[in-house]
Amino acid sequence: MWDEVREQAEVELGQLRTLLSYHASLLRATETREPDSTELAAIAGILHSFYNGIEKIFERIAKDIDHSPPSGSSSHSELLSAMAEDTGDRPPVISEALLRTLWRYKDFRHFYRHGYTFLLRWSKMADLVAACQATLDRVETEVQSFFSTHE
């Protein structure tokens, strides 16, 4: 089971790398100027997809390794918190530092799913966009380290 989950995690990590690469020119443009409203909506969609991809990895771990995927209205928060915990059957998947970083992406994703694009504010998104690549690098390193505990 671990090997299958590891393979799926690698696929998702590859998709996340492709996501950032595919939209690199738009993301780079925000380093020198504030995006217009259309670009802002597109970037919000990228951030949404970014966290969804990370969450897919965690969902597979919760379902296939922990055998206890969270459900209900707070399932996204419970899932993320669970990934930083030692369950006795597995070590933490991510560090507390990465948990804090990902919490901000989760919160943004929640806002995006339940809000209107005209309410988006660059000031609330800029740090998340700037940190996407570094966050993905940390996720990749920590997820690979997690799987290396079960070789």
N, C-alpha and C positions, 0 to 999 in steps of 0.2 A: 504494500500500500504506500509506504513512504516513497518508493521510487516513482510511482505514478504521480503522486502529489508533487514531487520534485520536478518531474518532467513538465507538468502543467504550470508550475511556478516559472520555469524557464521560458515557456511559451509566453506567458503574461509579461515577464520582464522584457522579452524581445519586442512584444507589442508596445510596451511603454517606451522603449528606446525609439521605436519607429514613430510613435506619436510625437515625441519631442523633435525628432529629426524632420519629420514631415512638415511641422509647423515652425521650424527653426527661424525662418526669415521674419515671420510675424513676431515671434517672441523676442528676437534680437532687436527688432525695430523699437520695442518698448524700452530699450536701454537708453535711448536718446530722445524719445518723445512720448508724450501721453497718447494712448490710442484713442481714436474717435469712437463713436457709439457702436458702429458696426463691428469694428475690430474688438471692442470691449466685449460684445456679445460672443464673438468667436473665441476669444481668449477664455471667457467663462466656460464655454463648452469644452475647451481643451483641459482646463482645470478639473472639470467634472469627470471627463474621461480618464484623466490622470489618476484621480483618487479611486474611481471605479476599478481600474486595473489593479491597483494595489489591494483593494478590498477583495477582489476575486481570489487572489492568492490566499488571503486570510480566511475566506469562506471555505476554500478547499481544505485548509489545515483544520479548521473547526469541524468540518463535516467528516473528513476521512481519517484524520489522526486523533482528534479529540472526541469524535463521535457525539458532539453536543453543540451543534450550531445554534447560536442565539436566535430567538424569534420575538416578535412583538414590537411595540412602539420604540423601544430603546435598543433594538438589536444591533444597530450600527455602532453605537457607543460601546455596548457590551462586547461586541466582536473585537473592536480595536483594543479595548482594555485587556481582554483575554490574551491577546498576542504578546503582551509584555509580562505575562505571568508564567511562573513555573507551575505546571499542573501536577507534577509528580510522575506523569507518564512522558512528559517532554519538557525540555528547558524553554525559557522564554524565546519567542521568535524574534522579537525586537527589543531594543533597549528602552529605558525610560526616556532618554533624550529623544530618540526617534518617535516614541509615542507622543510626546508633546508636540513635535513638529507635525506629525500626521493628523493630530487632533484638529489643527487649524485647517488642513485640507478637507477633513471630514465636515467640519462646521461650514466651510464655504460651499461644499457640495450640497449640504442640506438647504442652505439659503438659495442656491441656484435652482434646485428642484422645486422649491415651494414659493419662489418669488417671481418677480417680473424683471425682464432684462433692463427696463428703463430705470430700475432701482440700483443697478450695478454702479459701484464707485471704484475707480482705479486705485484710489488710496487704500482700499480694503483688499486689493488683489495684487498690487505691485510686488510686495515681498514674497508672496506665494509663487508668482511667475518667476521672479529672479532666482528663487531657490529650487525650482523644479529639478534641474539636472543634478544638483548636489543631493537633493532628497532621494532621487532615483538611485544615485550611486550608493547612498547609505542603505536604502532598502535592499538593493541587490547584494551588497556585502553582508548585511545582517541575515538575510534570508538564506544565502549560500552557507554562511557560518552555522545557522540553525540546522540545515540539512546535513552538514558535515558531522554533526553529533550522532548521526544514525547511519554511518557507513559500514 
